[in-house]
Amino acid sequence: MENSLIKYLLNFGDIAESEQNQIFSAFTRMSFKSGDRLCCAGEITKQLFFINKGILKITIPDDEISEITYYFLKEKQFVSFLYSMYGNVPAEQSLQAACDTEVMMINKDDLYRLYEQLPYLKIMMNEISNLSMVKMVNLKSTYLNGNSSKKYSLFLKQEPEIALKIALTDIASYLGITPQSLSRIRKNIR
């Protein structure tokens, strides 16, 4: 079995084989169906996830349409609401499976134990978190300008693997356009 979690971590530094096993053993493999929630807005986040297969989405509650899709996370990425987990405050967003998804999960207490036993791991995870945040901000900013057609074309170019796996309504919400507009745009592209 390929261990994509450890393989990903090794991109950020050396990890002794015994410590690789220790890290991997602290995580639990979990599967979620499309629409399942991993974390809910208003609750304190208590887990860190690594996406093995599938796509997760971050959603934000909205008074008018229940929630807005804010961001997509694909395979080989860590995700959590760290401000909630570290600060012990309720999350303002939810985390949901955008399609059938398999993750590796570690709870907060086990993660903190790993940090105590392997101090370099916290430094490594902070680096990964910072790089992910920069990537998210840069990607989101690319969708701020332009008309709906331009936004969708850019989305297809930058995130084709996501476009093939998730619901049209999620893409529309993410890009800030109506599902009807997106449907018309897709017909014109074909």
N, C-alpha and C positions, 0 to 999 in steps of 0.2 A: 504494500500500500504506500503510495506517495504521500508524504507528510508535507502538504503545502504550507501549513502554518510555520513549521520550522524552516522550511526552504525560504519562505518569505523573510523571516527574521534574520537569516544568515546574510541577507543583502545589506544588513546594517551593522554587522560585526561578527566576529568569531564566537562560537558557543561550543564548549566542550561537549562531547557526545553524551556523557552522563547528565549534563545539565539540559541538553536537548530533550532527553527522556523525561527529566523532571518537569520541564515546562509543558511538554505535550501531555503528560499524565495529569496535569492540573486542569486541563480543558476537557469538556464533555461535548461530544458530537450530538447535534440536535437538528431535526428537520422541521420545516414550517411550510404550510400550504399558502398559496397566494391569498393575501388578505389577513393572515394571522399577524397579531401584534406581538412584538418582542418587548417593547417598552411603551408605556402610555404617558401622555402629557398629564401633568398633575401628580405623578408618582415619582418617588426618588429612584433613580437608576441604580441598579445593584449588580449589573453584569457588563462585561466587555465581550464583544463578539468578533470573530474572524470569519469572513465569508468564504466557504469552500466552493459552493456552487450556487448560482442564482443571483438575484438582485434584491436589495433592500431599499426602502425609500424612507426618507425623513419627511414627516408631514407636520403641518402647523395648524392648530385649530382655527377655524374661521367662522364667524357668526352667520354669514350669508350662505356658505356652501358646505358647512360642517368642517372641512379641512382642505388645505392646499398642499400639493406635493412640492416640497422645497428642494429636495436633492435625491439623487440616486447613487447607490453604492454597489459596485460590482465585485466580482470574485477577486480574491487576494487582497482584501482590504479589512482593516480593523474598524470597528464602529462602536461608539458608546456616547452618552452625553456626559462627558468627563466633569463638566462643571457641576452636574447634579450628583454624580457618584462621589467625587472628591469633596464637594462642598456640603453634601448631605441636604440638598435642597430639591424641591420638585422640579422635574424637567418641564420645559415649555413646549417641547415637541414630542412626537410619537415616532416609533420605529416600527416599520411594518414590512412584511414580505410582499414584494411587487410581483413575484412569481414564486413557484415552488423553489425553496431555498434550503441549503444545508450549511450550517455554521458550526464553528467550534466556540464554546462558551466557557467563560470562567467567571465565578462570582467575585465580588469585591474583596471579601475576606481572604479567599485563596490567592487573588492577585497581590494583595498586600503582603501575604506570607512569602510569595515568590520574590517580591521586591526586597524583603528583608534578607532572604537567603541568597539572592543574586542581584546585588545593588546595580550592576550594569544594565539589568533588564529595564529598570525604571528610566534610566537615561535613554536607552534604545527606544522605549515606548514613547517617551516625550518627543524624541526626534521624529518618529513616525507620525505622531499626532500633529506636530507643527507642519510637517510636509503635507499632510492630508488637508489641513486647514488652508494652507496657501493654495493648494490645487483647487479646493472647493470654491474659494473666493474668486480665483482667476476664471474658473469655468463659469460660475454664475454671472460674472461681469460680462462675459461674451454674449449673453442672451439679453442684455439690457437694451440694446439699440436695434433698430431695424423693424421692419414690418413682420407680420406673422409668418409669411412665406419664407422670408430670410431666416428667421429664428428656427423654423423647422428644418430647412435645408442645412443649416449649421449644426443642428442637433444630429441629423443623420450622418453628417460628415465626422463629427467629433465623438459620437457615442452610438455607432451602428449596432453593436451587440446588445445594447439596452433597448434600442428601438424595436428590435425583432422579438423581444421577450415580454414586453409589458403592455398593459392596456392603453388604448388610445386616450382614454379619459385622464390617465396619469400623465401622459406626455403633454396633453393640452394644459393641464393644471400647472405642470412644471414650467412650461413656456409662457404661461399667462395668457392663453387664448382659449376660446370656447371650443368644445369638442366638435361642434358643427363647422366652425371655421377650419379646424384642423382636417376634418373629413373632406371638405372642399379642396383644401390645399393638396392633400394626398392624391385626390383624383386628377388634379392638374399636373402633378409630377409624373404620373404613370404614363 
